[in-house]
Amino acid sequence: MPKKVIFDVDPGIDDAVAVCIGLFNPDLEVVAVTSVGGNVSPAQAARNVQVILSQMDPPRWPRIGAGTAPEHGLPTEGRRIFGPDGLGGVPFDVAVRRDLRPSEKVICDEIRAAPEAVTILACGPLTNIARAFLRDPELPSLLGQLIIVGGTVSGPGNITPAAEFNIYCDPQAARTVFRTPCTKFLIPLDVTNQIELTLDVLTRIPEETTRVGRFVRKLLQAAFRGYRQELGLEAIRIHDVVGLVALTHPELFTFVEMAGDVETMGELTLGATVFDRRRVPAWRHNIAVATKVNKEAVLEEIIRSLHTAAEIAERQNPYCDGI
């Protein structure tokens, strides 16, 4: 039976690619895609989710949730790599719905509908997850598992010297989630930074004759431009796709139980993920953290899953050309 999953995303090119793969993974049932502000504003994130779904047009659309900004607002720096709209400035037309349910409500509904059977893949700031936990205090015990793409164990961060972007965007929400008892896995920068896509990968992904290939190629080409122009790099990192592989193939990762928390007040360390790794820790273990990864196998799985998604998408709806 396919595993029920909610993608909580702030698209973001890597979020978009992860959702594309997930929609056509035969081992997954994507019951909802909820948007959260981060890479882009909450309104743009909701629009981007609808762009992804309209381009892929799966036979059964998941529910869509719309997020709102955290109370303290969102940082605007760190958004340059994926362009002002998060999808590399590639023009996609979409009929935007204005009647979307709040993301945290959708999350609560889907978990309540299938207790202990739903996995959340959190690819953005943890605003929606924290709000869902606060909205329904019983929810953490009903959640199957939560996979968080974010944080860093040994550093450095990618938005400040100490902090990773997703956690930095809403550190208070991240602290709430870290401190809430539930089954949690963290896929930090220490692992996701090891998976680099070089330009030659464009020769290995599905052709433009498929809608998955066409959409993903446009996004990855924009990502390569952004990384080169903003960071001077010829390779890109797709953190959220690595998080998806951790969900579908956890055997490719080594996880260690740790005692983690989030700094919410430091002038230099706001948003840093802190782990008590002393010989006799004062904190209790509360999260399983990925510490090692089979880099070659993960990269091959990403390529393979893109081809699988392209084949299934064309078989299910061969007449959809995208926009």
C-alpha positions, 0 to 999 in steps of 0.5 A: 500500500502506498505511503500517505505523504504531505509535502509542506513546501516553499517552492523553490526549485528543489521543492518543485522537483521533489513534488514532481517526483513524489506525485508519480512515485508508485510507493507514495500517495500525496494527499496534500501539498501545503505551502509555507513562506520561505524561499518566497512570500506565502502568497507566491508559495501558494501560487507556485504549488498550483503551478507545479500541480497544473504542469504535472496534472496528476490524475488525482490532485492532492489537497492544497493548503495556503500558508501565512507568514510567521508573526515576526515576518520573513527574512528577504535575504537568501532568496536570490538563487531561485529568482524573485518568484522561486521558480527561476523566473520561468513564465508559467501561466496558472489559474490561481485559486483564491479559496484555499484552506489554511495549510495548518488546517489541511495538515490537521484534517489529513492526519486526523483522516488517517491516524499514524499513517501520514508522513510529512516531508517538511521542505521549508520553514516549520511554521505550518507544522508548529501551528498544526501542533498548537491547533490540535495538541493530540496531532503529534501522537497521530502523526506517522513521522515527520521528516525535516529538511533543514538545520546543520549539525557541524555547520556552517549555515547557509544563511548565516554562519550558524543557521540554515535557511529553513530554520532561520526563517521561523526559529520559534516554530522550529523550536516548537516542533523540535520540542514536541514529542513525535517521530522526527527525522532531520536531514541537515545541510551536513548531508544534503550539501554532499549531493551535487548536481553538475551540468552533465546531469542535464543529459541524464534526465528525461527528455523535453518530450515528456512533461516531467522532463520539460518542466524539470529541465526548465527549473534546473537550467534556471537553478544552474544560472542562479548558482553560477551568478549568485554563488560562483558555483558550477554545480547545484544542490537540491536539498529537498529532493535529497529529503524525499530520497530519505523518505523513500530509501532511508537505507541510503542514510545513517541516522543517529538519535540526538538531543536537539533544540533551536536557538531563538534569541542569539544575535549571531546564532539565531536559528542555529540548531544545537545538539547536546552531544556531551558524554553525559547529555542533559537533554533527552534524545528527541530526533534522529539525525542523518549523519552519513549518506551514500552519495552515489546511490542517492544521485542515481536514485534521483535520476532513476526516480525522475525517469520513473515519474516521467514514464508514469506521468505520460502513461496516466495522461499522455495528452497533457502538454503543460504550459 
